[in-house]
Amino acid sequence: MTPWNLLDLDRALRESWAADTCSPDDLADWRPGNPARGHCDITALIVNDVLGGDLVVGEVYLADGAQRGFHWWNRLASGVELDLTREQFQQGQTIGAERVVVRPPGPLPRRWAEYLLLRERVGEHLGALPEPI
């Protein structure tokens, strides 16, 4: 296996995000100019596959204060928080009420196909990824 670093992982994810891996809830707002849109959950799971740590989820609030959906990111064992999709919020959204969540065992109830497709694409860039932790 060829060694790679966090920048390689970030680049592989960014090159792999597409409309067909976007959350159906965000698909209407997905654009090539904002490819992170709708990818936080499955991106956080792939980072968790590779680096371990905790999954963190927070409520998303629109600029008018209305709550709309949730945002996922990672907290590594060192305590460092890693959010590779935060830039998707370009219209004054804020994140609040964060909590650590237990990774769902087995297939994801909603986004299994998109997770597998994104994971496959990232693996094409980096080589074989570790199995989910």
N, C-alpha and C positions, 0 to 999 in steps of 0.2 A: 504494500500500500504506500502510495506517495504521501509524504507529510504535507499538511496544509495548515493554515492559520485562520484566525477569526475573520480577517479581511477576505480570505478565500470563501469562507462560509457565507459571509454577507453578500459578496459578489454573485455567488451561485444562486442564492435565494432571489436576489434582484433580477437576475437573468431568467429565472424560472417562473416568476409571477406572471399570470396572464388572466384574461377574462374567464377561461375555463377552470381556473382554480380559485376564483373570487367567490366569496360568500354570496349566495343568492340574495341576501338582504341588502347587499351593497353593489350588486352588479349594475344597476342603473347609474350609479355614480362612479364606476370604475373607468379609468382612462389610462392610456399608455403613459401619459405625463404624470400620473399618480398611481404607479403599479402596486404600491403597498396596500392600497385601498381594498378592504375586505379579505385580507390575508393574515391578520394577526393571530387568529386561533391556530391555524395549521402551521404557521411559521414558528410560533412559540412551542408547539409540539415537536417540530423537527429540531429546534435548538435544544429542547429537553432530551431528545433522543441522543444527541451528540455530546452535550455538556452536562446533562443532569440538572440538579437543583430543583427549584420550586416553580410551579406555574402560578402566575399572579393574574387576576382578573379585576377590572374596575369598571364602574358604570361610565358611559359616555354621555356627556351633557352637551346639547347644542348651544349656540351662542345665546339663544333666548331662554336658556335654563331648562328646557324640556329634556328629559332623559330619553336617549335613543340608543339602545343596544349596549354592548359590552366590549371592552378592549382587553386583549391578552398580551402578556409579556413574560419574561423570565427573571427569576432571582437565583443567581448562581450560589453555590455552597459558600463562597467567600463573602456573600452579602451584596455583591455588585448586582445591580439591576440592569438587564440588557433588553432593550426594546428596539427591535430592528424594523418596526413598522409604524413608529410614532409619527413620522412625517406625513402619514395619510390624512392627518387632521389639519386641514388648511383653511377652515372656515370658522375659526374661533371656538371649536369644541374644546371641552375640558374633560379630564378624567378624575373621577372621585370614587370614594367608598371601595378602595382596593382590598382584596382578600386573597390569601393563598388558597388554591384549590388542589384537590387530589386528582392526579391524572386518571381519567376514566380507563378502566381495564379493557383490553380488547379493542374491537372496532369502535370508532366514534359513532355515536347515534346519528348525527346529521351529516358529517362532512368526510366520511371515510374515503370515498372515491377521490375527492379533491386532495386530501392528505396524501394518499398513495401516489397520485399523479405528480404532485409537487415534490414529494420525497424521491420519486424516480428521476425527475429532472435534475434535482440537486445532486443526486448520486451520479448522474452522467457527467457533471462538472467536476466532482470531487473524488469519485470512486465509491466503493461500497460504504454505506453509512452503518454505524452500529445499530443493532436491533434496539427497539424502544426499551427504555429502562423500566 
